[in-house]
Amino acid sequence: MKVRTAPARADAGRGVRRVALLSVHTSPLDQPGTGDGGGLNVSVLEIATRMARRGIAVDVFTRATDPAAPPTTEVAPGLVVHRIVAGPVAPLPKGQVANHLCAFVLALQRHPTAGTADVVHAHYWLSGWVGRRVAERWGVPFVQTFHTFGLLKNANLAPGDVPESPLRLAAEQRIAASADRVLALTCGEARLLHRRFGMSGARISVVPAGVDLDRFRPDPAPDDAAVVGRLAPGDGPLLLFVGRLQPLKGPDVAVRTLAAVRRAVPDARLLVVGGTSGSGAGRTGPEELRALAAELGVADGVTVADAQPQSVVAALYRGADVVLVPSRSETFGLVALEAQACGTPVVAARVTGLESVVGDGGTLVAGHDPEDHAAAVVRYLRDPEARGVAAAAGVRHAVLSSWEHTVDRLVAVYGDLRRGTAVDELTGIAS
């Protein structure tokens, strides 16, 4: 199957004046790396901000979880986040959010902005369940970005992890069948949509996520050393893991990798940055990771810190010698792209998503054996030339992956749908 990236054209977005973005289970204003916050949150906020700067009004709808938060927040001119009351106004596990989707749809139908959007764009399957219904009632195109798939997660579960529900699997199939366009983050995801969901190329567009090149850059900031010293005190080569602390992301693999690295580089150390999420509670949370480090005899070399703002994460990327991304499943892998933009080599698992993000700026490792990941890490630690080559290649790759390029492609898709045209991603033929 031949897949092309969605094109950006001079007339892109013509006729699109207002867009409704749905992020039902997590707000784009939430801290990435905690709870359900991650790459999805970053993506929604980045694209919304940049579309608003282009004069497209953006309404983001998310479920209200904090009684003290106002119903709406104007994030920037033209960009408003709306908190919709659906179920208890409190944080809920994603599995329980599904019980309140009907309430979300009904509340959205009564919202003052109901029916004013030119396009509805849903992020994640819970949002897609809502999006396909309101878009039909409003008579506008429905665009879906899944970010992750239940079937991929179930095929790559960590030992003892809980599989995704049959409800999610069925819902994803239904959403894919009803969307006017599904946006794939990588060509690998597009192929999965074609083979496993039976989608035609005319309803798939490849729109990769981007990276903030102003923030994630190789040039050090004046306070980088202080930031790294505060969170990762000590000397010796620094390995970094950034992400939610759940088995799917493999923070336990990162700790085991350090133990293997230390047999060759005794003063190596690891900083883990993130918060417990989902099935990580009681399994890969901070205390469990510290206990694993003690069991492996590397407790003195492992620091676990809370999730940090992106400005701090950028400093940590630049201060690290290698960034570890041992995920068992990734649809894209934003951490790997951000690290490469900062000129830091990445050692990542060879899984769908990361294969498209990690090129010569790092090393892809088959499987999750810590010994294999450690071998790739040690090469970078011992060979400055190899590290320099990877660093330069990563920066070159990241420069081509700005959020502005992402938004160019997004508004091109929106414009196509408003005009009633489609480009078959398998053949490249317009209809």
LOMAR-274764 format. One line per 8 residues: their letters; for each residue x negated, y negated, z of C-alpha. Coordinates in Angstrom, 1 decimal, decimal comma. Each point is the difference from the previous one (the first is absolute). Layout:
N
a = X:Y:Z | ... $
//
This chain:
431
mkvrtapa = 0,0:0,0:0,0 | -1,4:-3,4:-1,0 | 0,8:-2,8:2,5 | -0,7:-3,7:-0,5 | -0,1:-2,7:2,5 | 2,9:-2,5:-0,2 | -1,1:-2,9:-2,2 | -0,1:-3,6:1,1 $
radagrgv = 1,3:-2,4:-2,7 | 0,4:-3,8:-0,4 | 3,8:0,3:0,2 | -0,1:2,3:3,0 | 2,7:-0,7:2,5 | 2,1:-2,2:-2,2 | 3,5:-0,1:1,3 | -1,0:1,2:3,5 $
rrvallsv = 0,6:-2,7:2,5 | 0,8:1,9:3,2 | -1,2:3,5:1,2 | 1,3:2,0:2,9 | -2,7:2,2:1,6 | 1,1:2,8:2,3 | -2,3:1,2:2,8 | 2,6:1,6:2,3 $
htspldqp = -2,1:1,9:2,5 | -2,9:-2,4:0,5 | -0,4:-3,7:-0,3 | -2,7:-1,5:-2,2 | -0,8:-2,2:3,0 | -0,8:3,0:2,2 | -3,7:0,7:0,8 | -1,4:2,6:-2,4 $
gtgdgggl = -1,5:3,0:1,7 | 2,6:0,1:2,8 | 3,3:1,9:0,1 | 1,2:0,3:-3,6 | -2,1:-3,0:-1,2 | -2,5:0,8:-2,7 | -0,7:-0,6:-3,6 | 3,7:-0,4:-0,8 $
nvsvleia = 0,2:-3,0:2,3 | -3,1:-1,6:-1,6 | 1,3:0,6:-3,5 | 3,5:-1,5:0,6 | -1,4:-3,1:1,7 | -2,7:-0,5:-2,7 | 2,3:0,3:-3,0 | 2,8:-2,0:1,6 $
trmarrgi = -2,4:-2,9:0,9 | -1,4:-0,1:-3,5 | 3,3:0,2:-1,7 | 1,3:-2,9:2,1 | -3,0:-2,0:-1,0 | 1,0:0,5:-3,7 | 3,4:-1,5:0,7 | 2,0:3,3:0,4 $
avdvftra = 2,1:-0,1:3,1 | -0,6:3,1:2,1 | 2,3:1,5:2,7 | -1,4:2,8:2,0 | 2,5:2,1:2,0 | -1,1:2,2:2,9 | 1,7:1,5:3,0 | 0,2:-2,1:3,1 $
tdpaappt = -2,0:1,6:2,8 | -0,7:-2,9:2,4 | 2,9:-1,9:1,8 | -2,3:-3,0:0,4 | -0,7:-0,3:-3,7 | 2,1:-2,4:-2,1 | 2,3:1,3:-2,7 | -2,2:-1,6:-2,6 $
tevapglv = -3,6:-1,2:-0,2 | -1,3:-2,3:-2,8 | -3,5:1,4:-0,6 | -0,8:-2,5:-2,7 | 1,9:-2,2:-2,4 | 2,2:2,3:-2,0 | -0,6:3,1:2,2 | 2,4:0,9:2,7 $
vhrivagp = 0,1:3,2:2,2 | 3,5:1,0:1,1 | 0,5:2,3:2,9 | 3,1:2,1:-0,5 | 1,8:1,4:3,1 | 0,6:3,7:-0,7 | 0,1:2,2:3,0 | -1,7:-0,9:3,3 $
vaplpkgq = -2,2:-3,2:-0,2 | -3,1:1,9:1,1 | -2,8:2,0:-1,6 | 1,1:3,5:-1,2 | -1,8:3,0:-1,4 | 0,3:0,1:-3,8 | 2,1:3,2:0,3 | 2,6:-1,9:2,0 $
vanhlcaf = 0,1:-3,0:-2,3 | 1,7:2,2:-2,6 | 3,0:0,2:2,4 | 0,6:-3,8:-0,5 | -0,4:-0,4:-3,7 | 3,7:-0,3:-0,6 | 0,2:-2,8:2,6 | -2,9:-1,7:-1,8 $
vlalqrhp = 1,8:0,1:-3,4 | 3,2:-1,4:1,6 | -1,9:-2,8:1,7 | -1,9:-0,8:-3,2 | 3,3:-0,2:-1,9 | 1,2:-2,7:2,5 | -3,3:-1,9:0,0 | 0,2:-3,6:-1,4 $
tagtadvv = -2,5:0,9:-2,8 | 1,9:3,1:-1,1 | 0,2:0,2:-3,8 | -2,4:-2,9:-0,6 | -3,1:2,0:-1,0 | -0,9:0,8:-3,6 | -1,8:3,2:1,0 | 0,1:2,3:3,1 $
hahywlsg = -3,4:1,5:0,7 | -0,1:2,7:2,8 | -3,1:1,2:1,8 | 0,0:3,6:1,5 | 2,8:2,5:-0,2 | 2,1:-1,5:2,8 | 0,1:-3,3:-1,9 | 0,7:1,8:-3,2 $
wvgrrvae = 3,1:1,6:1,6 | 1,3:-3,5:0,7 | -1,3:-1,6:-3,2 | 1,7:2,3:-2,5 | 3,4:-0,8:1,6 | -0,3:-3,7:0,3 | -1,5:-0,4:-3,4 | 2,9:1,8:-1,6 $
rwgvpfvq = 2,5:-2,2:1,9 | -1,8:-3,1:-0,9 | -0,4:1,0:-3,7 | -3,8:-0,5:-0,1 | -3,0:2,2:-0,8 | -1,3:2,3:2,7 | -3,8:0,5:0,3 | -1,5:2,6:2,4 $
tfhtfgll = -3,5:0,3:1,4 | -0,3:3,2:2,2 | -3,5:-0,6:1,5 | 0,1:3,6:1,3 | 1,8:3,2:-0,9 | 1,5:2,6:2,4 | -1,0:2,8:-2,4 | -3,6:-1,1:-0,1 $
knanlapg = -0,1:-0,3:3,8 | 1,5:3,4:0,5 | -2,6:1,5:-2,5 | -2,9:-1,5:2,0 | 1,1:0,2:3,6 | -2,6:0,0:2,7 | -0,1:3,2:2,1 | 3,1:0,0:2,2 $
dvpesplr = 1,4:-3,2:-1,4 | 3,8:-0,5:-0,4 | 1,3:0,3:-3,7 | 2,1:-2,7:-1,5 | 3,8:0,6:0,2 | 2,1:1,5:-2,8 | 2,0:-3,2:0,1 | -3,0:-2,0:-1,1 $
laaeqria = -0,9:2,4:-2,8 | 3,5:-0,1:-1,4 | 0,2:-3,8:0,4 | -3,2:-0,5:-1,9 | 1,2:2,1:-2,9 | 3,3:-1,9:-0,1 | -1,7:-3,4:0,2 | -2,4:0,9:-2,8 $
asadrvla = 2,9:1,1:-2,2 | 2,0:-3,2:0,6 | -2,7:-2,7:-0,1 | -0,2:-2,2:-3,1 | -3,8:0,1:0,4 | -2,3:1,8:2,5 | -3,4:-1,6:0,6 | -2,8:2,4:0,4 $
ltcgearl = -3,1:-1,2:1,8 | -2,3:2,3:-2,0 | 0,0:2,1:-3,2 | 0,0:3,1:2,2 | 3,2:-1,2:1,7 | 1,6:-0,6:-3,4 | -0,9:3,5:-1,0 | 1,6:1,4:3,2 $
lhrrfgms = 3,2:-2,0:-0,8 | 0,1:1,5:-3,4 | -0,7:3,6:0,9 | 1,7:0,3:3,4 | 2,9:-2,5:-0,4 | 0,6:0,5:-3,7 | -0,3:-3,7:-0,8 | -0,5:-1,4:-3,5 $
garisvvp = -2,9:-2,3:-0,6 | 2,4:-2,8:-1,0 | 1,0:-0,3:3,7 | -3,5:0,1:1,5 | -2,4:-2,9:0,2 | -3,5:0,3:1,5 | -0,5:-3,1:2,2 | -3,0:0,5:2,3 $
agvdldrf = -0,2:-1,7:3,4 | -2,6:-2,7:0,2 | -2,6:-1,6:2,4 | -0,3:-3,5:1,4 | -3,4:-0,9:-1,5 | -0,2:-3,2:2,0 | 0,1:2,0:3,3 | -1,6:3,3:-1,0 $
rpdpapdd = -3,3:-1,1:-1,5 | -3,6:1,2:0,3 | -1,4:-3,4:1,2 | -0,3:0,0:3,8 | 1,9:-2,5:2,1 | -1,8:-1,9:2,8 | 1,9:1,9:2,7 | -0,3:3,5:-1,5 $
aavvgrla = -2,8:1,1:2,4 | 2,0:-1,2:3,1 | 3,1:1,8:-1,2 | -1,8:3,3:-0,5 | -1,9:-0,3:3,2 | 3,2:-0,6:2,0 | 1,8:3,0:-1,4 | -3,0:2,4:-0,7 $
pgdgplll = -2,7:-0,8:2,5 | -3,3:1,7:-0,4 | -2,6:0,8:-2,6 | -0,3:2,6:-2,7 | 1,8:0,6:-3,3 | 3,7:-0,8:0,3 | 2,8:2,2:-1,5 | 3,4:-1,6:-0,2 $
fvgrlqpl = 3,5:1,5:-0,1 | 3,0:-2,4:-0,4 | 3,6:1,1:-0,1 | 2,9:1,4:2,0 | -1,0:2,7:2,4 | 2,0:2,9:-1,3 | -1,1:3,4:-1,2 | 0,8:-0,9:-3,6 $
kgpdvavr = -2,7:-2,7:0,0 | -2,6:2,3:1,5 | -1,5:-2,0:2,9 | -0,9:3,3:1,6 | -2,0:0,9:-3,1 | -1,8:-3,3:0,3 | -1,1:0,9:3,6 | -1,1:3,5:-1,1 $
tlaavrra = -1,9:-1,5:-2,9 | -1,9:-2,2:2,4 | -1,0:3,0:2,0 | -1,4:1,7:-3,1 | -1,7:-3,2:-1,1 | -1,8:-0,3:3,3 | -1,9:3,2:-0,6 | -1,8:-1,9:-2,7 $
vpdarllv = 0,3:-3,6:1,2 | 0,1:0,2:3,8 | 0,8:-3,7:0,6 | 2,9:-0,2:-2,4 | 3,3:-1,2:1,6 | 3,7:-0,3:-1,0 | 2,5:-2,7:0,5 | 3,7:1,0:-0,3 $
vggtsgsg = 2,4:-2,9:-0,5 | 3,7:0,6:0,1 | 3,1:0,9:2,0 | 1,9:3,2:0,7 | 2,6:0,7:-2,6 | 2,6:2,7:-0,7 | -1,1:3,5:0,8 | -3,3:-1,4:1,3 $
agrtgpee = 1,5:-0,5:3,5 | -1,7:2,6:2,3 | -2,1:1,4:-2,9 | -2,2:-2,7:-1,6 | 0,6:-3,0:2,3 | -2,9:-1,9:1,6 | -0,2:2,3:3,0 | 0,1:3,2:-2,1 $
lralaael = -2,8:-1,4:-2,3 | -2,1:-0,9:3,0 | 0,5:3,4:1,5 | -1,0:1,6:-3,3 | -3,1:-2,1:-0,1 | -0,9:1,1:3,6 | 0,6:3,7:-1,0 | -2,4:-0,4:-2,9 $
gvadgvtv = -2,6:-1,8:2,0 | 0,2:-3,3:-1,8 | 2,1:-2,1:2,5 | -2,8:-2,5:0,3 | 0,2:-0,7:-3,7 | 3,8:-0,3:-0,5 | 2,0:-3,2:0,6 | 3,7:-0,2:-0,5 $
adaqpqsv = 1,5:-3,5:-0,4 | 3,5:-1,3:-0,5 | 1,1:-1,1:-3,5 | -1,5:-3,3:-1,0 | 1,0:-3,0:-2,2 | -1,2:0,3:-3,6 | -2,6:-2,7:0,5 | -1,6:2,1:2,8 $
vaalyrga = 0,3:3,2:-2,1 | -1,9:-1,7:-2,9 | -2,9:-0,8:2,4 | 0,0:3,6:1,1 | -0,1:1,3:-3,5 | -3,0:-2,3:-0,7 | -1,7:1,1:3,2 | 0,4:3,7:-0,6 $
dvvlvpsr = -2,4:2,2:-1,8 | 2,6:2,4:-1,3 | 3,9:0,0:0,2 | 1,7:3,3:0,5 | 3,3:0,8:-1,7 | 0,7:3,7:0,7 | 3,7:-0,2:-0,6 | 1,9:3,2:-0,8 $
setfglva = 2,3:-1,9:-2,3 | -0,1:-3,5:-1,5 | 2,1:-1,5:-2,7 | -2,5:-2,8:-0,4 | -2,6:-0,6:2,7 | -0,1:-3,8:0,7 | -2,7:0,4:2,6 | -2,4:1,5:-2,5 $
leaqacgt = 0,6:-2,8:-2,4 | -0,5:-2,7:2,7 | -3,2:1,6:1,2 | -1,4:0,2:-3,6 | 0,9:-3,7:-0,5 | -2,2:-0,7:3,1 | -2,9:1,9:-1,6 | 0,1:3,0:2,4 $
pvvaarvt = -0,2:3,6:-1,3 | 3,0:2,2:0,6 | 0,0:3,7:0,8 | 3,6:1,2:-0,7 | 1,9:3,2:-0,4 | 0,7:0,9:-3,6 | 3,8:-0,3:0,0 | 2,5:-1,6:-2,3 $
glesvvgd = -0,2:-3,7:0,3 | -3,6:-0,2:1,3 | -1,2:1,6:-3,2 | 1,2:-3,2:-1,8 | -1,3:-2,4:2,6 | -3,5:1,4:0,8 | -2,3:0,0:-3,0 | -3,7:-0,7:0,0 $
ggtlvagh = 0,5:-2,1:3,2 | 0,1:3,2:2,1 | 0,1:3,7:0,1 | 3,1:2,3:-0,2 | -0,2:3,2:2,0 | 2,0:3,1:-0,8 | 1,9:1,1:3,1 | -0,3:-1,2:3,6 $
dpedhaaa = -3,0:2,0:1,3 | -1,9:-2,5:2,2 | -3,3:1,5:-1,1 | 0,7:-0,9:-3,6 | 1,1:-3,5:0,9 | -3,1:-0,4:2,2 | -2,3:1,1:-2,9 | 1,3:-2,9:-2,1 $
vvrylrdp = -0,4:-2,4:2,9 | -3,5:1,0:0,8 | -1,0:-0,6:-3,7 | 1,0:-3,6:0,3 | -1,6:-0,5:3,4 | -3,3:1,5:-1,1 | -0,2:-1,4:-3,6 | 0,2:-3,8:-0,1 $
eargvaaa = -0,1:0,1:-3,8 | 3,1:2,2:-0,2 | 1,8:-2,2:2,4 | -0,9:-3,1:-2,0 | 1,2:1,5:-3,2 | 3,3:1,1:1,5 | 0,5:-3,4:1,6 | -0,5:-1,9:-3,2 $
agvrhavl = 2,3:2,4:-1,9 | 2,7:-0,3:2,6 | 0,0:-3,8:-0,2 | 0,2:0,1:-3,8 | 3,0:2,4:0,2 | 1,8:-2,2:2,6 | -0,4:-3,2:-2,0 | 2,3:1,6:-2,7 $
sswehtvd = 2,6:0,8:2,7 | 1,3:-3,3:1,3 | 3,5:-0,5:1,4 | 0,5:-2,6:-2,8 | -0,5:2,7:-2,6 | 2,6:2,1:1,9 | 2,5:-2,8:0,0 | -0,6:-0,6:-3,7 $
rlvavygd = 1,1:3,6:-0,7 | 2,9:-0,2:2,4 | 1,6:-3,0:-1,5 | -0,6:1,5:-3,5 | 2,1:3,0:1,1 | 2,7:-2,2:1,6 | 0,1:-2,0:-3,3 | 0,3:3,2:-2,1 $
lrrgtavd = 3,0:1,1:2,1 | 1,7:-3,3:-0,2 | -0,3:0,1:-3,8 | 1,0:3,6:-0,1 | -3,3:1,2:-1,6 | -2,2:2,9:1,1 | -3,4:1,1:-0,9 | -0,4:3,8:0,1 $
eltgias = -3,0:0,6:2,2 | -0,6:3,3:-1,8 | 0,1:-1,2:-3,6 | -0,5:-3,8:0,3 | 3,1:-0,6:-2,2 | 2,4:-2,8:0,9 | 3,7:0,8:-0,1 $
//
